[in-house]
Structures are given as C-alpha cells and as structure tokens.
Amino acid sequence: MGGGNGAKAAQKRERNLKNAAGGAQKSQLKTNQAAMDIQCQICKATFLKTTREKALTEHATNKHTKTLPECFPTFQGDAPK
Ligand SMILES: [Zn+2]
C-alpha cells in the first residue's frame, strides 16, 4: 500500500505598514512690526491691522472688561474691502 504524502502549506503573512508622514507644517509665527497698526492702550498689546473688530472687542472684554474704544481708540472699525 502506498504511503500518504502530507503537503504542508506554509502561510506567511507579511505586513507592510508604511506610515506616510509627509506633512510639512509651515508655521509663520513671525509678524512684521510694521504690519501692526492696532495697539491696545491698556496692555500695549499689538494686533495686526487686519484684525477684525470682533477679535478686538473680545480682547477688550475678556482681558480688561472694557469696551473696544477704550482699548483701541484709534480703531476705525473693519476696513471696507
Ligand atoms: Zn489689552
């Protein structure tokens, strides 16, 4: 009688984990002093001239519990486009 041949199949699991982290974050924290036209009269903090009136109002309210004109008397409001 013939013998049996057992075939063994070897299973290999290959896992290729590629972490494609190609995210380059460019943060420009530098602000030109010349671009700062708005300065808080209370804490002397400077803001970009493009800062919205809303943000300035929040600063005045949250930081000093004051109104916007009290902190930024020279602020003319949001510049029209
Ligand atoms: Zn302030």
PDB file of the backbone (N, CA, C, O) and the ligand in Angstrom, with CONECT records:
HET     ZN  A 101       1
ATOM      1  N   MET A   1       0.849  -1.204   0.000  1.00  0.00           N
ATOM      2  CA  MET A   1       0.000   0.000   0.000  1.00  0.00           C
ATOM      3  C   MET A   1       0.866   1.228   0.000  1.00  0.00           C
ATOM      4  O   MET A   1       1.922   1.284   0.630  1.00  0.00           O
ATOM      5  N   GLY A   2       0.403   2.169  -0.697  1.00  0.00           N
ATOM      6  CA  GLY A   2       1.210   3.374  -0.808  1.00  0.00           C
ATOM      7  C   GLY A   2       1.068   4.272   0.397  1.00  0.00           C
ATOM      8  O   GLY A   2       0.046   4.293   1.083  1.00  0.00           O
ATOM      9  N   GLY A   3       2.115   4.998   0.622  1.00  0.00           N
ATOM     10  CA  GLY A   3       2.093   5.912   1.749  1.00  0.00           C
ATOM     11  C   GLY A   3       1.499   7.255   1.354  1.00  0.00           C
ATOM     12  O   GLY A   3       1.428   7.616   0.179  1.00  0.00           O
ATOM     13  N   GLY A   4       1.089   7.957   2.353  1.00  0.00           N
ATOM     14  CA  GLY A   4       0.481   9.272   2.073  1.00  0.00           C
ATOM     15  C   GLY A   4       1.483  10.383   2.207  1.00  0.00           C
ATOM     16  O   GLY A   4       2.320  10.382   3.110  1.00  0.00           O
ATOM     17  N   ASN A   5       1.396  11.297   1.335  1.00  0.00           N
ATOM     18  CA  ASN A   5       2.256  12.465   1.414  1.00  0.00           C
ATOM     19  C   ASN A   5       1.454  13.683   1.896  1.00  0.00           C
ATOM     20  O   ASN A   5       0.550  14.179   1.223  1.00  0.00           O
ATOM     21  N   GLY A   6       1.812  14.107   3.023  1.00  0.00           N
ATOM     22  CA  GLY A   6       1.129  15.293   3.548  1.00  0.00           C
ATOM     23  C   GLY A   6       1.787  16.551   3.082  1.00  0.00           C
ATOM     24  O   GLY A   6       2.970  16.783   3.331  1.00  0.00           O
ATOM     25  N   ALA A   7       1.029  17.354   2.411  1.00  0.00           N
ATOM     26  CA  ALA A   7       1.562  18.643   1.957  1.00  0.00           C
ATOM     27  C   ALA A   7       1.287  19.719   2.986  1.00  0.00           C
ATOM     28  O   ALA A   7       0.152  19.975   3.388  1.00  0.00           O
ATOM     29  N   LYS A   8       2.342  20.312   3.375  1.00  0.00           N
ATOM     30  CA  LYS A   8       2.194  21.383   4.347  1.00  0.00           C
ATOM     31  C   LYS A   8       2.366  22.743   3.670  1.00  0.00           C
ATOM     32  O   LYS A   8       3.400  23.056   3.079  1.00  0.00           O
ATOM     33  N   ALA A   9       1.387  23.466   3.778  1.00  0.00           N
ATOM     34  CA  ALA A   9       1.459  24.805   3.186  1.00  0.00           C
ATOM     35  C   ALA A   9       1.782  25.816   4.266  1.00  0.00           C
ATOM     36  O   ALA A   9       1.067  25.998   5.251  1.00  0.00           O
ATOM     37  N   ALA A  10       2.858  26.431   4.023  1.00  0.00           N
ATOM     38  CA  ALA A  10       3.275  27.444   4.972  1.00  0.00           C
ATOM     39  C   ALA A  10       2.724  28.796   4.557  1.00  0.00           C
ATOM     40  O   ALA A  10       2.964  29.279   3.450  1.00  0.00           O
ATOM     41  N   GLN A  11       2.008  29.367   5.438  1.00  0.00           N
ATOM     42  CA  GLN A  11       1.465  30.670   5.125  1.00  0.00           C
ATOM     43  C   GLN A  11       2.231  31.766   5.864  1.00  0.00           C
ATOM     44  O   GLN A  11       2.369  31.784   7.087  1.00  0.00           O
ATOM     45  N   LYS A  12       2.681  32.613   5.079  1.00  0.00           N
ATOM     46  CA  LYS A  12       3.406  33.739   5.648  1.00  0.00           C
ATOM     47  C   LYS A  12       2.596  35.027   5.488  1.00  0.00           C
ATOM     48  O   LYS A  12       2.112  35.375   4.411  1.00  0.00           O
ATOM     49  N   ARG A  13       2.491  35.648   6.525  1.00  0.00           N
ATOM     50  CA  ARG A  13       1.784  36.916   6.454  1.00  0.00           C
ATOM     51  C   ARG A  13       2.788  38.065   6.565  1.00  0.00           C
ATOM     52  O   ARG A  13       3.502  38.243   7.552  1.00  0.00           O
ATOM     53  N   GLU A  14       2.783  38.780   5.541  1.00  0.00           N
ATOM     54  CA  GLU A  14       3.674  39.940   5.555  1.00  0.00           C
ATOM     55  C   GLU A  14       2.866  41.210   5.654  1.00  0.00           C
ATOM     56  O   GLU A  14       1.970  41.507   4.863  1.00  0.00           O
ATOM     57  N   ARG A  15       3.228  41.892   6.622  1.00  0.00           N
ATOM     58  CA  ARG A  15       2.516  43.151   6.793  1.00  0.00           C
ATOM     59  C   ARG A  15       3.462  44.331   6.520  1.00  0.00           C
ATOM     60  O   ARG A  15       4.495  44.521   7.162  1.00  0.00           O
ATOM     61  N   ASN A  16       3.064  45.042   5.600  1.00  0.00           N
ATOM     62  CA  ASN A  16       3.851  46.238   5.292  1.00  0.00           C
ATOM     63  C   ASN A  16       3.102  47.476   5.782  1.00  0.00           C
ATOM     64  O   ASN A  16       2.121  47.934   5.196  1.00  0.00           O
ATOM     65  N   LEU A  17       3.603  47.962   6.840  1.00  0.00           N
ATOM     66  CA  LEU A  17       2.987  49.170   7.373  1.00  0.00           C
ATOM     67  C   LEU A  17       3.836  50.382   7.004  1.00  0.00           C
ATOM     68  O   LEU A  17       4.926  50.624   7.521  1.00  0.00           O
ATOM     69  N   LYS A  18       3.284  51.075   6.128  1.00  0.00           N
ATOM     70  CA  LYS A  18       4.002  52.272   5.716  1.00  0.00           C
ATOM     71  C   LYS A  18       3.305  53.512   6.262  1.00  0.00           C
ATOM     72  O   LYS A  18       2.160  53.821   5.931  1.00  0.00           O
ATOM     73  N   ASN A  19       4.015  54.172   7.073  1.00  0.00           N
ATOM     74  CA  ASN A  19       3.469  55.424   7.592  1.00  0.00           C
ATOM     75  C   ASN A  19       3.954  56.587   6.728  1.00  0.00           C
ATOM     76  O   ASN A  19       5.070  57.091   6.856  1.00  0.00           O
ATOM     77  N   ALA A  20       3.089  56.956   5.889  1.00  0.00           N
ATOM     78  CA  ALA A  20       3.462  58.062   5.012  1.00  0.00           C
ATOM     79  C   ALA A  20       3.176  59.387   5.696  1.00  0.00           C
ATOM     80  O   ALA A  20       2.121  60.001   5.537  1.00  0.00           O
ATOM     81  N   ALA A  21       4.146  59.779   6.444  1.00  0.00           N
ATOM     82  CA  ALA A  21       4.005  61.051   7.145  1.00  0.00           C
ATOM     83  C   ALA A  21       4.780  62.118   6.396  1.00  0.00           C
ATOM     84  O   ALA A  21       5.924  62.440   6.715  1.00  0.00           O
ATOM     85  N   GLY A  22       4.146  62.622   5.443  1.00  0.00           N
ATOM     86  CA  GLY A  22       4.826  63.639   4.640  1.00  0.00           C
ATOM     87  C   GLY A  22       4.194  64.996   4.827  1.00  0.00           C
ATOM     88  O   GLY A  22       4.088  65.792   3.893  1.00  0.00           O
ATOM     89  N   GLY A  23       3.774  65.244   6.061  1.00  0.00           N
ATOM     90  CA  GLY A  23       3.120  66.523   6.317  1.00  0.00           C
ATOM     91  C   GLY A  23       4.100  67.553   6.821  1.00  0.00           C
ATOM     92  O   GLY A  23       4.569  67.484   7.958  1.00  0.00           O
ATOM     93  N   ALA A  24       4.389  68.464   6.007  1.00  0.00           N
ATOM     94  CA  ALA A  24       5.299  69.533   6.407  1.00  0.00           C
ATOM     95  C   ALA A  24       4.492  70.728   6.855  1.00  0.00           C
ATOM     96  O   ALA A  24       3.750  71.339   6.085  1.00  0.00           O
ATOM     97  N   GLN A  25       4.656  71.033   8.093  1.00  0.00           N
ATOM     98  CA  GLN A  25       3.897  72.157   8.628  1.00  0.00           C
ATOM     99  C   GLN A  25       4.739  73.425   8.607  1.00  0.00           C
ATOM    100  O   GLN A  25       5.808  73.520   9.210  1.00  0.00           O
ATOM    101  N   LYS A  26       4.215  74.355   7.905  1.00  0.00           N
ATOM    102  CA  LYS A  26       4.913  75.634   7.859  1.00  0.00           C
ATOM    103  C   LYS A  26       4.134  76.656   8.680  1.00  0.00           C
ATOM    104  O   LYS A  26       3.033  77.076   8.323  1.00  0.00           O
ATOM    105  N   SER A  27       4.724  77.018   9.740  1.00  0.00           N
ATOM    106  CA  SER A  27       4.057  77.997  10.591  1.00  0.00           C
ATOM    107  C   SER A  27       4.831  79.302  10.596  1.00  0.00           C
ATOM    108  O   SER A  27       6.018  79.362  10.915  1.00  0.00           O
ATOM    109  N   GLN A  28       4.141  80.284  10.248  1.00  0.00           N
ATOM    110  CA  GLN A  28       4.812  81.589  10.248  1.00  0.00           C
ATOM    111  C   GLN A  28       4.365  82.382  11.464  1.00  0.00           C
ATOM    112  O   GLN A  28       3.328  83.046  11.464  1.00  0.00           O
ATOM    113  N   LEU A  29       5.163  82.289  12.467  1.00  0.00           N
ATOM    114  CA  LEU A  29       4.826  82.994  13.700  1.00  0.00           C
ATOM    115  C   LEU A  29       5.408  84.396  13.719  1.00  0.00           C
ATOM    116  O   LEU A  29       5.126  85.213  14.596  1.00  0.00           O
ATOM    117  N   LYS A  30       6.221  84.630  12.727  1.00  0.00           N
ATOM    118  CA  LYS A  30       6.843  85.936  12.685  1.00  0.00           C
ATOM    119  C   LYS A  30       5.869  86.961  12.115  1.00  0.00           C
ATOM    120  O   LYS A  30       5.248  86.759  11.071  1.00  0.00           O
ATOM    121  N   THR A  31       5.771  88.007  12.804  1.00  0.00           N
ATOM    122  CA  THR A  31       4.899  89.070  12.320  1.00  0.00           C
ATOM    123  C   THR A  31       5.704  90.347  12.200  1.00  0.00           C
ATOM    124  O   THR A  31       6.463  90.726  13.092  1.00  0.00           O
ATOM    125  N   ASN A  32       5.518  90.965  11.112  1.00  0.00           N
ATOM    126  CA  ASN A  32       6.250  92.203  10.906  1.00  0.00           C
ATOM    127  C   ASN A  32       5.707  93.305  11.810  1.00  0.00           C
ATOM    128  O   ASN A  32       4.501  93.515  11.940  1.00  0.00           O
ATOM    129  N   GLN A  33       6.629  93.972  12.404  1.00  0.00           N
ATOM    130  CA  GLN A  33       6.226  95.029  13.314  1.00  0.00           C
ATOM    131  C   GLN A  33       5.491  96.130  12.549  1.00  0.00           C
ATOM    132  O   GLN A  33       4.618  96.808  13.091  1.00  0.00           O
ATOM    133  N   ALA A  34       5.851  96.287  11.316  1.00  0.00           N
ATOM    134  CA  ALA A  34       5.237  97.336  10.510  1.00  0.00           C
ATOM    135  C   ALA A  34       3.791  97.026  10.199  1.00  0.00           C
ATOM    136  O   ALA A  34       2.996  97.915   9.894  1.00  0.00           O
ATOM    137  N   ALA A  35       3.463  95.745  10.281  1.00  0.00           N
ATOM    138  CA  ALA A  35       2.108  95.347   9.953  1.00  0.00           C
ATOM    139  C   ALA A  35       1.169  95.521  11.140  1.00  0.00           C
ATOM    140  O   ALA A  35      -0.043  95.331  11.033  1.00  0.00           O
ATOM    141  N   MET A  36       1.752  95.882  12.257  1.00  0.00           N
ATOM    142  CA  MET A  36       0.930  96.044  13.445  1.00  0.00           C
ATOM    143  C   MET A  36       0.508  97.504  13.601  1.00  0.00           C
ATOM    144  O   MET A  36       1.284  98.362  14.022  1.00  0.00           O
ATOM    145  N   ASP A  37      -0.691  97.738  13.263  1.00  0.00           N
ATOM    146  CA  ASP A  37      -1.190  99.106  13.332  1.00  0.00           C
ATOM    147  C   ASP A  37      -2.121  99.338  14.513  1.00  0.00           C
ATOM    148  O   ASP A  37      -2.416 100.473  14.887  1.00  0.00           O
ATOM    149  N   ILE A  38      -2.561  98.256  15.073  1.00  0.00           N
ATOM    150  CA  ILE A  38      -3.512  98.385  16.171  1.00  0.00           C
ATOM    151  C   ILE A  38      -2.835  98.006  17.480  1.00  0.00           C
ATOM    152  O   ILE A  38      -2.293  96.909  17.612  1.00  0.00           O
ATOM    153  N   GLN A  39      -2.869  98.903  18.429  1.00  0.00           N
ATOM    154  CA  GLN A  39      -2.252  98.615  19.722  1.00  0.00           C
ATOM    155  C   GLN A  39      -3.239  98.893  20.846  1.00  0.00           C
ATOM    156  O   GLN A  39      -3.913  99.923  20.879  1.00  0.00           O
ATOM    157  N   CYS A  40      -3.296  97.946  21.754  1.00  0.00           N
ATOM    158  CA  CYS A  40      -4.175  98.118  22.900  1.00  0.00           C
ATOM    159  C   CYS A  40      -3.561  99.151  23.848  1.00  0.00           C
ATOM    160  O   CYS A  40      -2.400  99.034  24.239  1.00  0.00           O
ATOM    161  N   GLN A  41      -4.338 100.142  24.204  1.00  0.00           N
ATOM    162  CA  GLN A  41      -3.833 101.211  25.072  1.00  0.00           C
ATOM    163  C   GLN A  41      -3.725 100.753  26.516  1.00  0.00           C
ATOM    164  O   GLN A  41      -3.080 101.408  27.335  1.00  0.00           O
ATOM    165  N   ILE A  42      -4.334  99.666  26.815  1.00  0.00           N
ATOM    166  CA  ILE A  42      -4.313  99.172  28.191  1.00  0.00           C
ATOM    167  C   ILE A  42      -3.080  98.314  28.451  1.00  0.00           C
ATOM    168  O   ILE A  42      -2.317  98.583  29.379  1.00  0.00           O
ATOM    169  N   CYS A  43      -2.888  97.296  27.641  1.00  0.00           N
ATOM    170  CA  CYS A  43      -1.784  96.364  27.883  1.00  0.00           C
ATOM    171  C   CYS A  43      -0.692  96.476  26.813  1.00  0.00           C
ATOM    172  O   CYS A  43       0.279  95.720  26.813  1.00  0.00           O
ATOM    173  N   LYS A  44      -0.876  97.423  25.917  1.00  0.00           N
ATOM    174  CA  LYS A  44       0.129  97.680  24.875  1.00  0.00           C
ATOM    175  C   LYS A  44       0.332  96.504  23.946  1.00  0.00           C
ATOM    176  O   LYS A  44       1.349  96.412  23.258  1.00  0.00           O
ATOM    177  N   ALA A  45      -0.606  95.636  23.927  1.00  0.00           N
ATOM    178  CA  ALA A  45      -0.513  94.508  23.005  1.00  0.00           C
ATOM    179  C   ALA A  45      -0.801  94.997  21.592  1.00  0.00           C
ATOM    180  O   ALA A  45      -1.684  95.826  21.374  1.00  0.00           O
ATOM    181  N   THR A  46      -0.056  94.479  20.658  1.00  0.00           N
ATOM    182  CA  THR A  46      -0.238  94.908  19.277  1.00  0.00           C
ATOM    183  C   THR A  46      -1.002  93.868  18.475  1.00  0.00           C
ATOM    184  O   THR A  46      -0.871  92.661  18.680  1.00  0.00           O
ATOM    185  N   PHE A  47      -1.786  94.374  17.573  1.00  0.00           N
ATOM    186  CA  PHE A  47      -2.574  93.485  16.726  1.00  0.00           C
ATOM    187  C   PHE A  47      -2.365  93.864  15.266  1.00  0.00           C
ATOM    188  O   PHE A  47      -2.084  95.014  14.930  1.00  0.00           O
ATOM    189  N   LEU A  48      -2.507  92.884  14.438  1.00  0.00           N
ATOM    190  CA  LEU A  48      -2.386  93.160  13.014  1.00  0.00           C
ATOM    191  C   LEU A  48      -3.515  94.087  12.581  1.00  0.00           C
ATOM    192  O   LEU A  48      -4.625  94.055  13.113  1.00  0.00           O
ATOM    193  N   LYS A  49      -3.194  94.887  11.624  1.00  0.00           N
ATOM    194  CA  LYS A  49      -4.197  95.844  11.156  1.00  0.00           C
ATOM    195  C   LYS A  49      -5.357  95.153  10.468  1.00  0.00           C
ATOM    196  O   LYS A  49      -6.390  95.758  10.181  1.00  0.00           O
ATOM    197  N   THR A  50      -5.158  93.870  10.211  1.00  0.00           N
ATOM    198  CA  THR A  50      -6.228  93.103   9.569  1.00  0.00           C
ATOM    199  C   THR A  50      -7.115  92.413  10.603  1.00  0.00           C
ATOM    200  O   THR A  50      -8.042  91.676  10.268  1.00  0.00           O
ATOM    201  N   THR A  51      -6.795  92.684  11.885  1.00  0.00           N
ATOM    202  CA  THR A  51      -7.584  92.056  12.940  1.00  0.00           C
ATOM    203  C   THR A  51      -9.018  92.579  12.896  1.00  0.00           C
ATOM    204  O   THR A  51      -9.269  93.778  12.777  1.00  0.00           O
ATOM    205  N   ARG A  52      -9.904  91.669  12.993  1.00  0.00           N
ATOM    206  CA  ARG A  52     -11.315  92.024  12.918  1.00  0.00           C
ATOM    207  C   ARG A  52     -11.765  92.746  14.179  1.00  0.00           C
ATOM    208  O   ARG A  52     -11.201  92.586  15.260  1.00  0.00           O
ATOM    209  N   GLU A  53     -12.773  93.520  13.997  1.00  0.00           N
ATOM    210  CA  GLU A  53     -13.323  94.264  15.128  1.00  0.00           C
ATOM    211  C   GLU A  53     -13.838  93.322  16.207  1.00  0.00           C
ATOM    212  O   GLU A  53     -13.777  93.619  17.400  1.00  0.00           O
ATOM    213  N   LYS A  54     -14.335  92.206  15.768  1.00  0.00           N
ATOM    214  CA  LYS A  54     -14.852  91.219  16.712  1.00  0.00           C
ATOM    215  C   LYS A  54     -13.764  90.715  17.647  1.00  0.00           C
ATOM    216  O   LYS A  54     -13.977  90.574  18.851  1.00  0.00           O
ATOM    217  N   ALA A  55     -12.595  90.445  17.077  1.00  0.00           N
ATOM    218  CA  ALA A  55     -11.477  89.932  17.872  1.00  0.00           C
ATOM    219  C   ALA A  55     -10.997  90.984  18.861  1.00  0.00           C
ATOM    220  O   ALA A  55     -10.649  90.672  20.000  1.00  0.00           O
ATOM    221  N   LEU A  56     -10.983  92.214  18.418  1.00  0.00           N
ATOM    222  CA  LEU A  56     -10.538  93.295  19.290  1.00  0.00           C
ATOM    223  C   LEU A  56     -11.547  93.524  20.422  1.00  0.00           C
ATOM    224  O   LEU A  56     -11.183  93.805  21.564  1.00  0.00           O
ATOM    225  N   THR A  57     -12.788  93.396  20.068  1.00  0.00           N
ATOM    226  CA  THR A  57     -13.834  93.555  21.089  1.00  0.00           C
ATOM    227  C   THR A  57     -13.722  92.455  22.138  1.00  0.00           C
ATOM    228  O   THR A  57     -13.915  92.691  23.330  1.00  0.00           O
ATOM    229  N   GLU A  58     -13.410  91.268  21.678  1.00  0.00           N
ATOM    230  CA  GLU A  58     -13.253  90.154  22.606  1.00  0.00           C
ATOM    231  C   GLU A  58     -12.063  90.380  23.513  1.00  0.00           C
ATOM    232  O   GLU A  58     -12.108  90.056  24.700  1.00  0.00           O
ATOM    233  N   HIS A  59     -10.993  90.937  22.956  1.00  0.00           N
ATOM    234  CA  HIS A  59      -9.812  91.239  23.756  1.00  0.00           C
ATOM    235  C   HIS A  59     -10.162  92.256  24.833  1.00  0.00           C
ATOM    236  O   HIS A  59      -9.830  92.082  26.006  1.00  0.00           O
ATOM    237  N   ALA A  60     -10.827  93.302  24.421  1.00  0.00           N
ATOM    238  CA  ALA A  60     -11.187  94.361  25.371  1.00  0.00           C
ATOM    239  C   ALA A  60     -12.110  93.833  26.456  1.00  0.00           C
ATOM    240  O   ALA A  60     -11.981  94.187  27.628  1.00  0.00           O
ATOM    241  N   THR A  61     -13.018  93.004  26.060  1.00  0.00           N
ATOM    242  CA  THR A  61     -13.999  92.476  27.003  1.00  0.00           C
ATOM    243  C   THR A  61     -13.401  91.426  27.929  1.00  0.00           C
ATOM    244  O   THR A  61     -13.590  91.462  29.145  1.00  0.00           O
ATOM    245  N   ASN A  62     -12.679  90.496  27.327  1.00  0.00           N
ATOM    246  CA  ASN A  62     -12.153  89.381  28.115  1.00  0.00           C
ATOM    247  C   ASN A  62     -10.944  89.783  28.941  1.00  0.00           C
ATOM    248  O   ASN A  62     -10.790  89.355  30.085  1.00  0.00           O
ATOM    249  N   LYS A  63     -10.088  90.610  28.351  1.00  0.00           N
ATOM    250  CA  LYS A  63      -8.844  90.953  29.036  1.00  0.00           C
ATOM    251  C   LYS A  63      -9.031  92.067  30.057  1.00  0.00           C
ATOM    252  O   LYS A  63      -8.482  92.024  31.158  1.00  0.00           O
ATOM    253  N   HIS A  64      -9.811  93.053  29.669  1.00  0.00           N
ATOM    254  CA  HIS A  64      -9.870  94.257  30.504  1.00  0.00           C
ATOM    255  C   HIS A  64     -11.271  94.614  30.962  1.00  0.00           C
ATOM    256  O   HIS A  64     -11.460  95.573  31.710  1.00  0.00           O
ATOM    257  N   THR A  65     -12.244  93.852  30.519  1.00  0.00           N
ATOM    258  CA  THR A  65     -13.633  94.170  30.840  1.00  0.00           C
ATOM    259  C   THR A  65     -13.949  95.603  30.443  1.00  0.00           C
ATOM    260  O   THR A  65     -14.586  96.355  31.182  1.00  0.00           O
ATOM    261  N   LYS A  66     -13.488  95.949  29.270  1.00  0.00           N
ATOM    262  CA  LYS A  66     -13.729  97.294  28.760  1.00  0.00           C
ATOM    263  C   LYS A  66     -14.320  97.214  27.364  1.00  0.00           C
ATOM    264  O   LYS A  66     -14.485  96.143  26.779  1.00  0.00           O
ATOM    265  N   THR A  67     -14.627  98.391  26.865  1.00  0.00           N
ATOM    266  CA  THR A  67     -15.178  98.410  25.512  1.00  0.00           C
ATOM    267  C   THR A  67     -14.062  98.557  24.505  1.00  0.00           C
ATOM    268  O   THR A  67     -12.922  98.849  24.864  1.00  0.00           O
ATOM    269  N   LEU A  68     -14.383  98.360  23.280  1.00  0.00           N
ATOM    270  CA  LEU A  68     -13.379  98.421  22.228  1.00  0.00           C
ATOM    271  C   LEU A  68     -12.733  99.811  22.118  1.00  0.00           C
ATOM    272  O   LEU A  68     -11.509  99.897  22.027  1.00  0.00           O
ATOM    273  N   PRO A  69     -13.509 100.893  22.123  1.00  0.00           N
ATOM    274  CA  PRO A  69     -12.904 102.237  22.021  1.00  0.00           C
ATOM    275  C   PRO A  69     -11.970 102.558  23.186  1.00  0.00           C
ATOM    276  O   PRO A  69     -11.038 103.347  23.029  1.00  0.00           O
ATOM    277  N   GLU A  70     -12.203 101.970  24.323  1.00  0.00           N
ATOM    278  CA  GLU A  70     -11.345 102.232  25.476  1.00  0.00           C
ATOM    279  C   GLU A  70      -9.963 101.619  25.282  1.00  0.00           C
ATOM    280  O   GLU A  70      -8.959 102.180  25.722  1.00  0.00           O
ATOM    281  N   CYS A  71      -9.918 100.481  24.629  1.00  0.00           N
ATOM    282  CA  CYS A  71      -8.644  99.798  24.399  1.00  0.00           C
ATOM    283  C   CYS A  71      -8.017 100.231  23.074  1.00  0.00           C
ATOM    284  O   CYS A  71      -6.798 100.352  22.951  1.00  0.00           O
ATOM    285  N   PHE A  72      -8.864 100.454  22.113  1.00  0.00           N
ATOM    286  CA  PHE A  72      -8.356 100.816  20.787  1.00  0.00           C
ATOM    287  C   PHE A  72      -9.057 102.076  20.283  1.00  0.00           C
ATOM    288  O   PHE A  72      -9.923 102.003  19.411  1.00  0.00           O
ATOM    289  N   PRO A  73      -8.682 103.225  20.830  1.00  0.00           N
ATOM    290  CA  PRO A  73      -9.350 104.480  20.459  1.00  0.00           C
ATOM    291  C   PRO A  73      -9.139 104.863  19.011  1.00  0.00           C
ATOM    292  O   PRO A  73      -9.920 105.621  18.435  1.00  0.00           O
ATOM    293  N   THR A  74      -8.085 104.336  18.429  1.00  0.00           N
ATOM    294  CA  THR A  74      -7.787 104.714  17.045  1.00  0.00           C
ATOM    295  C   THR A  74      -8.377 103.747  16.032  1.00  0.00           C
ATOM    296  O   THR A  74      -8.238 103.926  14.822  1.00  0.00           O
ATOM    297  N   PHE A  75      -9.027 102.734  16.544  1.00  0.00           N
ATOM    298  CA  PHE A  75      -9.568 101.729  15.642  1.00  0.00           C
ATOM    299  C   PHE A  75     -10.764 102.303  14.889  1.00  0.00           C
ATOM    300  O   PHE A  75     -11.699 102.837  15.485  1.00  0.00           O
ATOM    301  N   GLN A  76     -10.712 102.183  13.604  1.00  0.00           N
ATOM    302  CA  GLN A  76     -11.754 102.779  12.767  1.00  0.00           C
ATOM    303  C   GLN A  76     -12.843 101.779  12.411  1.00  0.00           C
ATOM    304  O   GLN A  76     -13.780 102.097  11.679  1.00  0.00           O
ATOM    305  N   GLY A  77     -12.710 100.589  12.927  1.00  0.00           N
ATOM    306  CA  GLY A  77     -13.685  99.570  12.547  1.00  0.00           C
ATOM    307  C   GLY A  77     -13.125  98.719  11.418  1.00  0.00           C
ATOM    308  O   GLY A  77     -12.029  98.960  10.912  1.00  0.00           O
ATOM    309  N   ASP A  78     -13.885  97.748  11.051  1.00  0.00           N
ATOM    310  CA  ASP A  78     -13.430  96.869   9.976  1.00  0.00           C
ATOM    311  C   ASP A  78     -13.251  97.654   8.688  1.00  0.00           C
ATOM    312  O   ASP A  78     -14.131  98.386   8.235  1.00  0.00           O
ATOM    313  N   ALA A  79     -12.092  97.468   8.134  1.00  0.00           N
ATOM    314  CA  ALA A  79     -11.800  98.188   6.897  1.00  0.00           C
ATOM    315  C   ALA A  79     -12.617  97.617   5.744  1.00  0.00           C
ATOM    316  O   ALA A  79     -12.659  96.404   5.539  1.00  0.00           O
ATOM    317  N   PRO A  80     -13.242  98.472   5.021  1.00  0.00           N
ATOM    318  CA  PRO A  80     -14.019  98.001   3.857  1.00  0.00           C
ATOM    319  C   PRO A  80     -13.106  97.504   2.752  1.00  0.00           C
ATOM    320  O   PRO A  80     -12.004  98.011   2.545  1.00  0.00           O
ATOM    321  N   LYS A  81     -13.586  96.524   2.072  1.00  0.00           N
ATOM    322  CA  LYS A  81     -12.756  95.978   1.010  1.00  0.00           C
ATOM    323  C   LYS A  81     -12.734  96.929  -0.181  1.00  0.00           C
ATOM    324  O   LYS A  81     -12.083  96.643  -1.187  1.00  0.00           O
TER     325      LYS A  81
HETATM  326 ZN    ZN A 101      -5.257  94.846  26.040  1.00  0.00          ZN2+
END
